[in-house]
Amino acid sequence: MSGLGRFVSLAVFSVLALPSFPQVASGQARAPVGGWTRPQAAHLLRRAGFGGAPRQVDYLFTMGRKAAVDYLVDYESIPDAPRRPAVERFEPADREEMRALSEDERQRIRQQRVAREQVQTHLLRRWWIERMVASPRPLEEKMTLFWHGHFTSGVREVRVAWYLWQQNELLRRHAVGNFRTLLMEISRDPAMLIYLNNAQNLKSQPNENYARELLELFTMGVGNYGERDVKEAARAFTGWSLDRDTGEFLFRRGQHDYGIKTVLGVRGNLNGGDVIDIILARPETADYIVRKLWRFFAGDEAPPGVARSLAATFRKNNYEIKPVLKAMFNHPAFYSPKVVGAAIKSPVELVVGTLRALEIRPVDLDGIVGGLRLMGQDLFQPPNVKGWDGGLNWITTATLYNRYNVTGRLVSGTDPRRRSAVRMMRRLAVDDAELREAAEPTGPQPEFDPMPIVRGHDLTTPEAVVEHFLDRLIGRPISPQRQAVLVEALQRQLPGGADVQSDGSADAIRELILLIVAMPEYQLS
């Protein structure tokens, strides 16, 4: 099999790999159950994951809200066997061998290493998109995405794809676990040690970058600490470094400041772990994190009473994340009109949600990676240490144009002549045949065929087709007038007298789907 064929055979996943869903009678799937409605189930799946097919919404709906929330949050019981990305462990150059080379030879090796890491980071982006689309544990990937924007690290600064993948796996492993454990692990993470310069934090010359962001962005928020706290916390983290030969965390005892420090009013011979415990003892930390979680999942500021309740739950459960998520997803405010259909989708949510809702297999992964970058969400390269601002910041004149284009190509397909490729492979000298083969450009995205859905759901009229795809893609009611306009548009596009289940209707139904994904409502979750 060719390199492209071999790669695509690994790369192509389908949401059909998700756990099987029981057969649900249509009446049972749409009647409210104990105040729990099917649109609420669709809302939960969009926010706690990336949305999905109608049968997945039906599955959550028939469980009832509490059981549906438990199913999504307690995802460890759901079987999953993902493949690992084509990223190799970083091996530093041998110092003695490098010294023996000429400057030109050393420069060539450095350029090859840069090219290799660029290619592997691109493959890492492909891999994560596939995983978000195919994972039977949607909240696991959604929480990994949340932490990716919270504990930021970027490839421009880190420059090693292996470190970025290891951080991504760390965030996934602790995505719904204990926040203290996650803080300890991220403080020792090689990508973070490089990104915020703590690998250079020495007792003779403390570097305050990590300590500052730990307090300001990762735990407490602005206004809850002082400059002296930053300086003293930086001293506590001196010596937390990186072994450049192994790529592992290394505590350099000789570079650690063992002197007395005072952080947030606590005095002692403090180290980094002590600082984390001091931070977690402050109520501002729980408040800051639950508010950020609410903004990410609900798309708005948490009402004061909700924030207080969630923060109390966080502290009461010793900073376990699961109880907070369950309380949030079960809270009536999460299903209020102020929240439902009111959050602007991030580029990742837009793309992954479209693929999952239409059960499309992502083939043109290079085009998707490039599209996410154009829309403002370049995975493994957040814009700065604050991550992505989100909300209205996702929408500009340029990004809105790209949002329409990228989602449109998922439906209408991409031009086979448009090789949205890893062009760097042709420009940069990567001396590795296996890596070159794995990084062959992905093929064009095939035109989406709606007919299996139309026939599988026995949709026999234009009205039924419109209702189904509105439910599948938007999942909440629109005005009868606007729905009638879509029916009329579909009828105009259908060949004269054509049955909607005939092959000749595919183009017209695709045009209908393009109209739906171009609606303002589709930009909202």
N, C-alpha and C positions, 0 to 999 in steps of 0.2 A: 504494500500500500504506500502511496506517496506520502511525503511529509504532511502536506495539506490534508489529505484524506485521513491520515492517522490522527492528526490534531483535531480535526472536526469531529471524528468519531468519539474522541474524548470530551470535546467541548460541548457537544449538543446534548442538552438535557431537556426534559419536559416536565411540566408540573403534573403530568399524569403519573409521575413516580410518587406522588404524595399518597399518604395512607388512604385506603379505600373508604368511601363514604356510603352509608346505608341508603337504601332506597327509601325516599320520603314521599308520601302522598302530597300532591300539590296543595290541597286544602290545609293539611297539617303544617306544611312548610311556610304558609303565609298568614295564618291566623295568629293574633297576639297570644302569648302564653304568659300569664302572670305578670303582665306589664312589660314583658320582654318581646320586642317586635323584630321582624326580619330585617328592616332597615337598620335597627340598632346592631344586629349581628353583623351586617355588612360594614357598618361604621367601625365596630370593634376589629374586624379583620383588616380593614384598611389601616387603622392606626397602630394596632399591635403587630401588624405585619405589613404586607404590601398589597392587600386585597387578594382576590382569587376568583375562581369560577363559581357559578351559582350553586353547584352541589356542595361546595365548601361552606358557603354562607348557610345553606340549608342545614348542614351538619351541625354547625355551631348554634343555629337557632333552635333546633329541636332538643339540644342539650339543656337549654336554659342558661341564663346569664352567668351564674356562679360557676357552673360546670364548664361552660365555654371559656371563661377566664382561666380557670384552673388548667384546662387542657392546653391553652396557649402558653401559660407561664411555667407550668411544670413539664416542660418539653423534653426533659431528659429521658422520659419513658418512650418517646417516639423514636423508632429505629432510624438511624442515619449513618451512611457509610460514604462520606464525601472523599473524592480523590484529593491528593495534595497538589499544589501548583508546581510548575516547572521552574522552581527556584532552588538553587544550590547553595550549600553552606559557603559563606565567605571565607576564603583562604588568603590571608595576607601574604604579600610577596616576601620571599626570604631576604632578609637584610643583607646578608653576606653576598648572596648572588647579585642583588641589585647594585651593591657597591662595586662589584667587579665589571659592571657594564658601562658602556659609554653613555653620555648624557642623552644622545639621540635614541639609544636603545631603551633607556629608562623612560623617556618620554613616550615612545611607542607602546611600551607595556602599560603605562598609566592610561593612555588613550584607549587601549583595548579593554582595560578594566572599567573605565567609565562607560564605554559602549555596552559592555556585557551587563552592567547594572541597570542601564537604561532599558535594555531589552527585557531583562528579567522583571523589572518593575511593570513594564507594559503587560507581560504575561500574568503578573500578579493581579493587575486590574481586570484582565479578562476573566481570570479564575474567580474573583470575588463576585463579579456580575453574574456569572453562571450559578454560583452558589446561592446568591440571593433569589434568583429566579427559581431554582430547583429545590431548595431546602424544604423538607417537610416540617421544619421548625422555624417558622417565619419570625417569631419574636427573638429568637437567638440572633438572627442576622440584623434585625431592626435595632436591638440593643447594642450589638457590635458596632453598627453605624453610629449610634448615639455616642458611645464612648470614643469612637474614632474622631468625632468632632469635639469631644470634651478634652481628652488627653491627646492633644494633637502632636503629630510628628510628620515631617515632610521629606520627600525623597531628595530635594535639592540640598537640604542640610545633612541628612543622614547618609545618603549616597550608597547605601548597601541594601539591596532588595531583601536579602535574608533577614536582616534586622527588622525590616518593616513587616515581613510575613510573621516573624516571631511575635512582634507586638500585636498584630492582628489576631493571632491565635490566643495570646494572653487575654485580650479584651473579650474574645468569644468564650474562653474557658471560665472567666469570672463575670460574664455579662449579667447574670441574675444572682450572683453569689453574695459574698460579704464585701462591703465597701472598704473596710479597713484592709482586708487581704488584698483587694485590688490596688489600693493606694500603696501598700508596701511593695507589691510586685512591680507596679509602674515606676516606682522610685528606683528600682534596680534594673529596669529594662534597658538594654543596650541602645535601642533607637532613641529613647527619651534622654538617656545620659549624654548622647551626642547632640540631640536637637536643642536641648536647653543647657548644654555646656557643663553639666555637673561632672563629667569625666575630667574636667580641668579645674575642679573645685578643690583647692589646696589650702592647708592651714596657713601657709605663708602668703597666699593670695586668694582669699575666698571669692568664689563666683556666685553672685546672688540670683542668677537667672531662674534656676529651678525653684529655689525657696520662694521667690516673689510670685511665680505663677502657681505654685502649690497653694499659697494663701489666697491670691487674688482670683484665679480662674478655676482651680481644681477643687477647692473646698469651701472657702468662707465668703468670698466676694469683697469688693471694694468697701472700705469704711469700717471693717471689722478687725483691723490690725494696724500697726504703725510701722514706720521705717525701721525702727530698732528691732522689731520682731523679725523683719526680713533679714537683717544683718545677722542676728543671732541664730535664726534658723539655718542660714547659709553655713555658718560655722558648724552646726550640728551635722550637716550633710557632707562636710569635707571628708575626703577619702573614699566616698562612694563613687567608684570608678569602673572602668572597663578594661578587661584584659584584651589587648589588641591581637594577641596571638590566638586566643580561643574564641573571642567574640562573646564571652560570658562576663557577668558582673564580677567585680573584684573589689574587695574592701582593702584599701591601702592604709594599713595601720600607721605607717610613718607619716602619712599626709593628713591624718585626722586630728582635729583640734579637741583635746581632752579637757580644755578649760571649762570653768563655770560659765553657763549661759542662762539668759532669762528670755523665755518666749511666752507671750500672752500671759505674763505675770507669774509663770512657773519657773523657778530657779533650780539649777542643778547641773551636773555634768551630763548634759543632754546629747543624745545622738539622733539620727534621723527617725528611727522608730519611736523615740520618745516624743519628738515633735508631732508626728502623726497622731499619737494618742492624745496629746494636749489639744490639738485641733479638733479631734472628734469629741472631746469632752465639752466643747463649746456648742450651745444650742444653735448658733448661727450657721454651723456647718450643715446640719440636717435640713434646716430651712432653705439654705441655698441650693442644695442638691435636689430636693423634692420640687422646688419651684422650676428648676431647669428641666427636670423630667416632665413636669406638667406642660411646660411650654413646648417641648419636643413632641409629646404625644397628643396634647389637646390643642396646641396651636395658639394659645392665648395665655395671659397671666392667670395664675391660680387665684380664685377668690380667697380672701383672707382666712375664712373659716376652713376651707379645704386645705390650704397650705399648712395651717396649724395642726390639723388632724393628721395629715400625711407625715409631717415632721415628727409628731409625737409617736406615730407608728414606727418610723425609722429608728428613733432613739430607743423605744421600748424593746425593739427586736435586735438591739446591738448592731445596728447598721446592716442588717440583712436586707437585700434589695427586693426579693420576691414579695414580702408582705406589703411593701409600698406599692408595687405594681398591681397586686391584687386589689388593694384598697382603692387605687386610682381607677382601674378599669371597672370596678363595681360601683363607683360613686355616681349618683344621679347627675351631678354636674358635668360628668364626662359625656353624657348623652343629651345635654341641653342644646337648644337652638343656637346658642352662642358658640358652640363647639362643633356640632355636626355640619359638615360641608362648608366650614369656614376657615380652614387652614390651607394655605398655598402649598402645593406639593413641591418637595425638593426635586431636583432633576433625577436623582436616583429613584425616588418614589414614583415619579412620572413614568420612567422607562420600565422599571421592574414591575410596577403595577399594571402597565399595559400588557406586558408579556404574560404575566400570570393571569390576568382577567381573560385574555383571549386564548390562553393556552398555546402561545407561540413559542417555538424553540428558537433561542437566540443563535443565529449563525454568523451574522456580520458583527462580531464582537469588536473588531477594530473600529467600525463605524460607531458603535455604541460608546466605546471609550472616548473617541473623539467628540461625539455628541455631548456627552456629559461635561467634557472640558469646555465646550462652547457655551453650554448652559450655566456654567459657573460652579460645577462640583467635580473637580478633578480629584478622584480618589487617590489617597496617599500623597496628596499635596494640598492640604487646606491653605487658604490664603495667608493665614498668620496663626499665631499661637492661640488666638481666640476662637479659631475654627470658623465655620460658616455662620453668618448672622441669621440667615433664613428669613421666613416671612416675606414681606414685600420686597426684600432685597433680591429675591429670586427673579423678580419681574422687572426687566428693562426693555426698551425697544428692541435691542439686539437679542437678548435672551428669549424674549417672547417669540420672535421669528424662528429661532432655533428650536424652541420647544415644539412649535407646530411642525417644523421640518422633521425633527428626529422621530416624533411619534408617528407622523405620516409615513415615514419610510418603513417603520415596523409593520405597517398595514399594507402599503402598496409595494413594498420590496425596494431593493436598491439595484441600481444599474450594474449589470455584470462588468461593464467597462470601467466602472468607478471603483478601482481597487483601493478601498480605504485601508491601506496597508500599514505594516510596520516598515515604513520607507527607510527608517534608520538602518535597517538590515542591509540595504543596498549602499548606504553612504559610509557606514562605519565598519571597521575591520574587526569582526568578532571571530576569533580563531577557535571556533568550536562548532563542528559540523552538526552535532546533535541539537545544540541550542538554535542554530540557524534553521534546522528542520522544524523544531517545535514552534518557532516564531514566524513561520510562513504566514503570509497574509490570509486572514479568514475570508471565506467566500462571500458572495452577495447574499443579502437577506431575501429569501424567497417571498413571492407575493402571498399574502395571507389568504387562505381558502376558507371562507365562512360556511361553505355548504355542509361539512360534517356537523357543525353546530346546528344549523337550520334544520337538517334532517333528523339529527339525534334528538332534538327537542320538539320535533313534529310541529314546526312553525309553518302554518299554511296560508297566512294572510300577511299583507304589508303591515297591518296594525300589530299583529303578533310579533313580527320580526323587529319592529321598532321598539316595542315594549321590552322584548328580551334583551336587546343590546343596550338599551338605556339602563336596565336593571344590572346587567353584567358590568357595564363600564362606569356608570355614575352611582347606581345603587340607592338613589333617593328620588322622590317625586320631582318632576318639573311641571310647569303649568300645562293644562290640557291644550292650550292654544299652541304652545311651542311643540308639543308632541304631535299635534295635527300637522304642523308645518313639515316635520320630519317624515311623516307618513306620505304627505303629498309629494315631497322631494323623491322618496323612494319610488312611488308610483310613476312619476315622470321618467325615472331612469330605467325602469323595467321594460324589457322588450315588449312590444304590443301583445297583450293577453298572456304574458308568460306566467307560469306557475312559479312562486317564489322558491320552490324546491328544485327547480330545473337548473342544470348547469349554466344555462344562459343568464341566470339571475345573479351570478356571482359578482360581476362587475358592479351592478347596481347596489348590491348589499355592501360591497367594499366602500363604495362612495358614501353610503349612509354612515358607515363606521367612521370614515374620515370626517364627516360633518360632526359626529358626536364628539370625537376627540379634539375637534377644533372649538367646541363650545366653551364659554367661560367656566361653566360648572365643572368641566373636566380638569381644569387647572387647580381645582379645589378638592380637598379630601374630606 
